[in-house]
Amino acid sequence: MTMQIVGADAARRTALAAQGFANPRPAGLVIRRDLSRVLGRIRLLQLDSVTVLARAHYLPVFSRLGAYPKELLDGAAWAHSVRRPRLLVESWAHEASLVPVPDWPLLHSGAKKPGWWHRYGELAARAPEMVSAVLDAVKEYGPVSAGTLERELGGEARAAPGSWWNRTDTKRICEWLFGMGELTTGTRRGFERLYDLPERVLPAEVLARRVAADEGARELIARAGAALGVATEPDLRDYYRLRPERSRQAVAELVEAGELEPVMVRGWQAPAYRHRAARTPRRITGAALLCPFDPLIWDRARTERLFGFRYRIEIYVPEHRRSHGYYVFPFLLDGQLVARVDLKADRVAGLLRVPGAFAEPGIADTSRVVAELARALREMAGWLELEGIAMGQRGDLVAALDAATRRGSCPRPVRTVPQ
C-alpha cells in the first residue's frame, strides 16, 4: 500500500487541532467540564518554578480557554471531594507535571527514562535508614513540606552522633521518592510541594493497577499520538520522555493495530505517524499567547518543523546576549506563529510589562497582528488582575502595540470559581 503524503500546512493544522486550537472557546464562564476537555487533549501540564508572569501550568489552559478562574485548576490538582474528585496528580511525565489520575500506573511502569532525580538513587542505596525515616515521617505528618521534614528529622538525627542527616540530603531523598512514585504531592502551599503517600492521594483502583513496561509504553505513545496529531517517533517519545527502545517498539505495535498510520510529511526528514482520531480542519482561526512550556511548542525542533519558527527560551542567557527577552511568548494567530512578546507581571505596579514585541519575518499584515495581539495582552492582564499594560522599547511592534493597547481597557479579572 502506498504511504500517504501529507502537506506541511495540513500537518500543522492537524497538530493544532490535536492540541485543542480548532475548538471554540467557551462562550460564558469557564467550568470544570471545559477544563476536562483541555486536559483530555493535551494530557499533561508541565510544572515550573518561573514566576515572572504566572506559574507555567496555568498558562496552557489560558491559551485554549481564555480567562478562567485559576482556582478551577487548583481544585482539580490539589483537592478532592466526593462531589468534585481530584482530576490530576503530580508525577514525572515530560518533566515534573500534572497528569490525569488514571495515567499514574503508566508513568511508573518502567517505560520512561529516569529523570534527573535518578542520580539520588546512590544516596538512597547508601542510606536506606534515611529513606525509611522520610517515609515514616510523611506517613505521620503528611501532607508535609521538605522543610518540615528537615526540622523533624534533623532534631532526632542531631541527637545521635554520626547521623546521616543533613538538609540537602533530606530534600534529595524526598525528590528521589517522588520520582520513584513512593511519594506524590498531597497539596501545595503557594507553590511549595507538600509530600504525601500515594495511597492517601490516589484511588485504590489506580494504585492497584500493575502495568508492564511494554503496555505502559503503548498506552503513553497512544496518548502522545492523540495529543500531537501527526508526529515523528522522536516527537512521540519526547512527550512522556520514554526509553527509545520502548518507544520504537510501541510505535510499531500501534501501527500494526491501526492506531497510528505511517505518513510522509513534505519537508520532514523523518517518517511520521498520524493518530487514527486526528482530524485536519480546513482552517484554524483565533489567537493565543503560548507559554514557553506549552506542549504545542516545548519541542523546539518540532516547532521549527511545523511553523518555520526558531524558538529558544533565553532565561539562562545573559541579558546582553538575548535575542528577544527573558520570558518570551510566541503569538499564534490563525494557525501561524506571527510574533513574539517578552512578558512580565509587575504586581507592585499592577502592570503587565511588555519589554519587547517582535513580528516574524515575512508577515504582510502587521496591522492585524497588532490589533489581535493587543486584544490578547489586554485579556491576559485582566486574567492576572493587573490594571494596565506598559510597553518597553525593544522590537518592531512596540510603538504600534503601545497605541493599540491604550485604546482599550483590560477586562475585569475572573475571581469566582463556578459550581
C-alpha positions as CSV (number, residue, x, y, z in Angstrom):
1,M,0.0,0.0,0.0
2,T,1.3,3.4,-1.0
3,M,2.1,5.6,2.0
4,Q,0.0,8.8,2.1
5,I,1.9,12.1,1.6
6,V,0.7,15.0,3.9
7,G,1.4,18.6,3.1
8,A,3.2,20.8,5.6
9,D,0.2,23.1,6.1
10,A,-2.1,20.1,6.6
11,A,0.3,18.7,9.2
12,R,0.3,22.0,11.0
13,R,-3.5,22.2,11.1
14,T,-3.6,18.6,12.3
15,A,-1.2,19.3,15.1
16,L,-3.1,22.4,16.2
17,A,-6.5,20.6,16.2
18,A,-5.0,17.8,18.3
19,Q,-3.8,20.4,20.8
20,G,-7.3,22.0,21.0
21,F,-6.8,25.1,19.0
22,A,-9.5,24.2,16.5
23,N,-12.1,24.3,19.2
24,P,-14.1,27.5,20.0
25,R,-13.6,29.0,23.4
26,P,-16.4,28.7,25.9
27,A,-19.0,31.4,25.4
28,G,-19.5,32.1,29.1
29,L,-17.9,31.3,32.4
30,V,-15.3,28.5,32.1
31,I,-16.4,25.5,34.2
32,R,-14.9,22.1,35.1
33,R,-16.2,20.4,32.0
34,D,-14.2,22.9,29.9
35,L,-11.0,22.2,31.8
36,S,-11.6,18.4,31.5
37,R,-11.9,18.8,27.7
38,V,-8.5,20.6,27.5
39,L,-6.9,18.0,29.8
40,G,-8.3,15.2,27.7
41,R,-6.5,16.7,24.7
42,I,-3.1,17.7,26.0
43,R,-2.9,15.1,28.7
44,L,-0.4,16.9,31.0
45,L,0.6,20.3,32.3
46,Q,4.3,20.9,32.9
47,L,5.2,22.4,36.3
48,D,8.0,25.0,36.5
49,S,9.2,27.4,39.2
50,V,9.5,30.5,37.0
51,T,7.2,33.2,38.4
52,V,7.9,36.2,36.1
53,L,4.4,36.1,34.7
54,A,2.4,33.2,36.1
55,R,3.2,29.6,37.0
56,A,3.7,27.5,33.9
57,H,0.9,25.0,34.5
58,Y,-1.8,27.7,34.4
59,L,-0.9,29.1,31.0
60,P,-1.7,26.3,28.5
61,V,-5.3,26.3,29.9
62,F,-5.5,30.1,29.4
63,S,-4.2,29.8,25.9
64,R,-7.0,27.4,25.0
65,L,-9.9,28.7,27.1
66,G,-9.1,32.3,27.7
67,A,-9.6,33.9,31.1
68,Y,-10.6,31.3,33.6
69,P,-10.5,31.0,37.4
70,K,-7.1,29.6,38.4
71,E,-8.8,28.1,41.4
72,L,-10.6,25.7,39.0
73,L,-7.2,24.1,38.1
74,D,-6.0,24.2,41.7
75,G,-9.1,22.3,42.8
76,A,-8.6,19.7,40.0
77,A,-5.0,19.2,41.0
78,W,-4.7,19.5,44.8
79,A,-8.2,19.0,46.3
80,H,-10.6,16.1,46.5
81,S,-14.2,15.6,47.5
82,V,-16.9,13.1,46.6
83,R,-18.7,15.7,44.6
84,R,-15.6,17.0,42.8
85,P,-12.9,14.3,42.8
86,R,-9.3,15.0,42.0
87,L,-8.7,15.0,38.3
88,L,-4.9,15.4,38.3
89,V,-1.9,14.1,40.2
90,E,1.8,15.2,40.1
91,S,4.3,12.9,38.6
92,W,7.3,12.9,36.3
93,A,5.9,12.9,32.8
94,H,7.5,15.2,30.2
95,E,9.1,16.9,33.2
96,A,7.5,17.3,36.6
97,S,3.9,17.6,35.5
98,L,0.2,17.4,36.4
99,V,-1.3,14.3,34.7
100,P,-4.7,12.7,34.8
101,V,-5.1,10.4,37.8
102,P,-5.6,7.2,35.7
103,D,-2.3,7.8,34.0
104,W,-0.3,7.3,37.2
105,P,0.3,3.5,36.7
106,L,1.6,4.1,33.1
107,L,4.2,6.5,34.3
108,H,5.5,4.1,36.8
109,S,5.5,1.0,34.5
110,G,9.2,1.2,33.6
111,A,8.5,2.6,30.1
112,K,10.0,6.0,30.9
113,K,13.6,7.1,31.1
114,P,14.7,8.0,34.6
115,G,14.5,11.7,35.4
116,W,17.3,13.9,36.8
117,W,16.3,12.7,40.3
118,H,17.6,9.3,39.5
119,R,21.2,10.2,40.5
120,Y,19.9,10.4,44.1
121,G,19.4,6.6,44.0
122,E,23.1,6.2,45.1
123,L,22.3,8.2,48.2
124,A,19.2,6.1,48.8
125,A,21.2,2.9,48.5
126,R,23.9,4.2,50.8
127,A,21.4,5.4,53.5
128,P,18.3,3.1,53.4
129,E,17.6,4.2,57.0
130,M,17.1,7.7,55.7
131,V,14.6,6.6,53.1
132,S,12.6,4.7,55.8
133,A,12.8,7.7,58.1
134,V,11.4,10.1,55.4
135,L,8.6,7.7,54.5
136,D,7.7,7.2,58.2
137,A,7.7,11.0,58.8
138,V,5.5,11.6,55.7
139,K,3.1,8.9,57.0
140,E,2.9,10.7,60.3
141,Y,2.9,14.3,59.3
142,G,1.8,14.4,55.7
143,P,1.0,16.3,53.6
144,V,4.3,17.8,54.6
145,S,7.0,20.1,53.2
146,A,10.6,19.1,52.8
147,G,11.4,21.9,55.3
148,T,9.2,20.5,58.0
149,L,10.7,17.0,57.4
150,E,14.2,18.6,57.7
151,R,13.3,20.1,61.1
152,E,11.6,17.0,62.4
153,L,14.2,14.5,61.2
154,G,17.1,16.9,62.0
155,G,16.1,17.2,65.6
156,E,16.2,13.4,66.0
157,A,19.3,13.0,64.0
158,R,21.4,15.6,65.8
159,A,20.7,13.7,69.0
160,A,22.7,10.8,67.5
161,P,26.4,11.4,66.8
162,G,27.5,10.4,63.3
163,S,24.0,10.6,61.9
164,W,23.4,10.6,58.1
165,W,21.0,13.6,58.3
166,N,21.6,17.0,56.6
167,R,19.2,19.4,55.0
168,T,20.3,18.8,51.4
169,D,20.1,15.0,51.7
170,T,16.6,15.2,53.1
171,K,15.3,17.1,50.1
172,R,17.2,14.8,47.8
173,I,15.6,11.7,49.2
174,C,12.1,13.4,49.0
175,E,12.7,14.1,45.3
176,W,14.0,10.6,44.7
177,L,10.9,9.1,46.4
178,F,8.7,11.4,44.4
179,G,10.4,10.4,41.1
180,M,10.1,6.7,42.0
181,G,6.4,7.1,42.8
182,E,6.8,6.3,46.5
183,L,5.7,9.9,47.3
184,T,3.5,12.3,45.5
185,T,2.1,15.8,46.2
186,G,-0.8,15.8,48.5
187,T,-1.4,19.6,48.1
188,R,0.6,22.8,47.6
189,R,1.1,25.7,49.9
190,G,1.7,28.6,47.5
191,F,4.0,26.6,45.1
192,E,5.6,24.6,47.9
193,R,5.1,20.9,47.4
194,L,3.7,19.1,50.4
195,Y,4.6,15.4,50.1
196,D,2.2,12.6,50.9
197,L,1.8,8.9,50.4
198,P,0.2,7.9,47.1
199,E,-2.4,5.8,48.9
200,R,-3.7,8.9,50.6
201,V,-4.0,10.8,47.2
202,L,-4.9,8.3,44.6
203,P,-8.0,5.9,44.3
204,A,-7.3,2.3,45.4
205,E,-8.1,1.0,41.9
206,V,-5.5,3.3,40.3
207,L,-2.8,2.2,42.8
208,A,-3.8,-1.4,42.4
209,R,-3.3,-1.4,38.6
210,R,0.0,-3.1,37.6
211,V,1.2,-2.3,34.1
212,A,4.1,-3.9,32.3
213,A,6.7,-1.6,30.7
214,D,5.7,-2.6,27.1
215,E,2.0,-2.0,27.9
216,G,2.8,1.3,29.6
217,A,4.8,2.4,26.6
218,R,2.0,1.6,24.2
219,E,-0.6,3.5,26.2
220,L,1.7,6.5,26.6
221,I,2.6,6.6,22.9
222,A,-1.0,6.3,22.0
223,R,-1.8,9.3,24.3
224,A,1.1,11.2,22.8
225,G,-0.1,10.4,19.3
226,A,-3.6,11.8,20.1
227,A,-2.1,14.9,21.7
228,L,0.2,15.6,18.8
229,G,-2.0,14.6,15.8
230,V,0.9,13.8,13.5
231,A,4.4,13.3,14.7
232,T,7.7,11.5,14.2
233,E,8.8,8.7,16.6
234,P,11.1,11.0,18.5
235,D,8.3,13.6,18.8
236,L,6.1,10.8,20.3
237,R,8.8,9.6,22.6
238,D,9.6,13.1,23.9
239,Y,6.1,13.8,25.1
240,Y,6.5,11.5,28.1
241,R,10.3,11.1,27.8
242,L,10.1,7.3,27.1
243,R,13.0,5.0,26.7
244,P,13.9,4.9,23.0
245,E,13.7,1.1,22.6
246,R,10.3,1.0,24.3
247,S,9.0,3.9,22.2
248,R,10.1,2.3,18.9
249,Q,8.5,-1.0,19.8
250,A,5.3,0.7,20.9
251,V,5.1,2.7,17.7
252,A,5.5,-0.4,15.6
253,E,2.8,-2.2,17.6
254,L,0.4,0.7,17.4
255,V,0.9,0.8,13.6
256,E,0.1,-2.9,13.4
257,A,-3.0,-2.3,15.5
258,G,-4.2,0.6,13.2
259,E,-4.0,3.2,15.9
260,L,-1.1,5.0,14.2
261,E,-0.9,5.4,10.4
262,P,2.6,5.9,8.8
263,V,2.6,9.1,6.6
264,M,5.2,11.2,4.9
265,V,5.0,14.9,5.6
266,R,6.5,17.2,3.0
267,G,9.6,18.9,4.3
268,W,10.1,16.5,7.2
269,Q,13.3,14.3,7.1
270,A,12.0,11.5,9.3
271,P,8.9,9.3,8.8
272,A,5.8,10.5,10.6
273,Y,2.7,8.8,12.2
274,R,-0.9,10.2,12.2
275,H,-3.2,9.1,15.0
276,R,-6.4,7.4,13.8
277,A,-8.5,10.0,15.7
278,A,-6.6,13.0,14.3
279,R,-8.6,15.5,12.2
280,T,-7.4,18.1,9.8
281,P,-9.6,21.2,9.7
282,R,-9.7,23.3,6.6
283,R,-8.6,26.3,8.5
284,I,-7.6,27.3,12.0
285,T,-8.8,30.7,13.4
286,G,-8.3,32.6,16.6
287,A,-5.4,33.9,18.6
288,A,-3.4,32.7,21.6
289,L,-0.3,33.6,23.6
290,L,1.9,30.5,24.2
291,C,3.9,29.9,27.3
292,P,7.5,28.5,26.7
293,F,6.3,25.3,28.4
294,D,3.2,24.8,26.3
295,P,3.1,21.3,24.8
296,L,2.4,22.8,21.3
297,I,5.9,24.3,21.3
298,W,8.1,22.8,24.0
299,D,9.9,20.6,21.5
300,R,11.9,23.3,19.7
301,A,12.8,21.1,16.7
302,R,9.2,20.1,16.1
303,T,8.1,23.8,16.5
304,E,10.6,24.7,13.7
305,R,9.3,21.9,11.5
306,L,5.7,22.8,12.0
307,F,5.8,26.6,11.9
308,G,9.2,27.6,10.5
309,F,9.7,29.3,13.8
310,R,13.0,29.1,15.6
311,Y,12.4,29.4,19.3
312,R,14.8,29.2,22.3
313,I,14.0,30.1,25.9
314,E,16.5,32.7,27.0
315,I,16.1,32.7,30.8
316,Y,19.6,31.4,31.3
317,V,21.2,33.6,28.6
318,P,23.0,36.7,29.8
319,E,20.8,39.8,29.2
320,H,23.1,41.4,26.7
321,R,23.1,38.2,24.6
322,R,19.3,37.7,24.5
323,S,17.7,38.0,21.1
324,H,14.1,38.6,22.2
325,G,14.0,38.7,26.0
326,Y,13.8,36.8,29.3
327,Y,10.3,35.1,29.1
328,V,9.1,35.2,25.5
329,F,5.7,34.1,24.4
330,P,5.1,33.2,20.7
331,F,1.8,34.6,19.4
332,L,-0.4,32.2,17.5
333,L,-2.8,33.8,15.0
334,D,-5.0,31.8,12.6
335,G,-2.7,28.8,12.7
336,Q,0.6,30.6,12.3
337,L,3.2,31.9,14.8
338,V,3.3,35.5,13.7
339,A,5.0,37.4,16.5
340,R,6.7,37.0,19.9
341,V,6.5,39.1,23.1
342,D,8.6,39.3,26.2
343,L,6.2,39.4,29.2
344,K,6.5,40.2,32.9
345,A,3.8,40.7,35.6
346,D,4.7,43.7,37.7
347,R,2.4,43.1,40.6
348,V,3.6,46.0,42.7
349,A,2.8,48.5,40.0
350,G,-0.3,46.5,38.8
351,L,1.1,46.3,35.2
352,L,1.6,43.7,32.5
353,R,5.0,44.8,31.2
354,V,6.0,44.1,27.6
355,P,9.7,44.8,27.4
356,G,9.8,43.7,23.7
357,A,7.5,42.8,20.9
358,F,8.6,41.4,17.5
359,A,6.9,40.5,14.3
360,E,8.0,37.4,12.5
361,P,9.8,38.0,9.1
362,G,7.5,37.9,6.1
363,I,4.3,38.9,7.9
364,A,2.4,41.0,5.4
365,D,-0.4,42.4,7.6
366,T,1.2,43.6,10.8
367,S,-1.8,45.9,11.5
368,R,-4.0,42.9,12.1
369,V,-1.2,41.2,14.2
370,V,-1.0,44.3,16.3
371,A,-4.8,44.6,16.8
372,E,-5.1,40.9,17.8
373,L,-2.0,40.9,19.9
374,A,-3.2,44.0,21.8
375,R,-6.5,42.2,22.5
376,A,-4.7,39.1,23.8
377,L,-2.5,41.2,26.0
378,R,-5.5,43.1,27.5
379,E,-7.2,39.7,28.2
380,M,-4.0,38.4,29.9
381,A,-3.6,41.5,32.0
382,G,-7.2,41.2,33.2
383,W,-6.8,37.5,33.9
384,L,-3.7,38.2,36.0
385,E,-5.6,41.0,37.9
386,L,-3.3,43.7,36.5
387,E,-4.7,47.1,35.8
388,G,-2.8,48.1,32.7
389,I,-0.1,47.4,30.1
390,A,3.3,49.1,29.9
391,M,5.2,48.7,26.7
392,G,9.0,48.7,26.6
393,Q,11.4,49.8,23.9
394,R,12.6,46.6,22.1
395,G,11.2,45.3,18.8
396,D,9.4,46.5,15.7
397,L,5.9,46.2,17.1
398,V,6.2,48.1,20.4
399,A,5.2,51.5,19.1
400,A,2.1,50.3,17.3
401,L,1.2,48.0,20.2
402,D,1.6,50.8,22.7
403,A,-1.0,52.8,20.8
404,A,-3.3,49.8,20.3
405,T,-3.3,48.8,24.0
406,R,-4.0,52.4,25.1
407,R,-7.2,52.3,23.1
408,G,-8.8,49.5,25.1
409,S,-9.2,48.6,28.7
410,C,-8.3,45.4,30.4
411,P,-11.2,43.0,31.1
412,R,-12.3,42.6,34.7
413,P,-10.4,39.7,36.4
414,V,-12.1,36.3,36.9
415,R,-12.3,35.6,40.6
416,T,-15.3,33.3,41.1
417,V,-15.0,29.5,41.0
418,P,-18.1,28.2,39.2
419,Q,-20.0,25.4,40.9
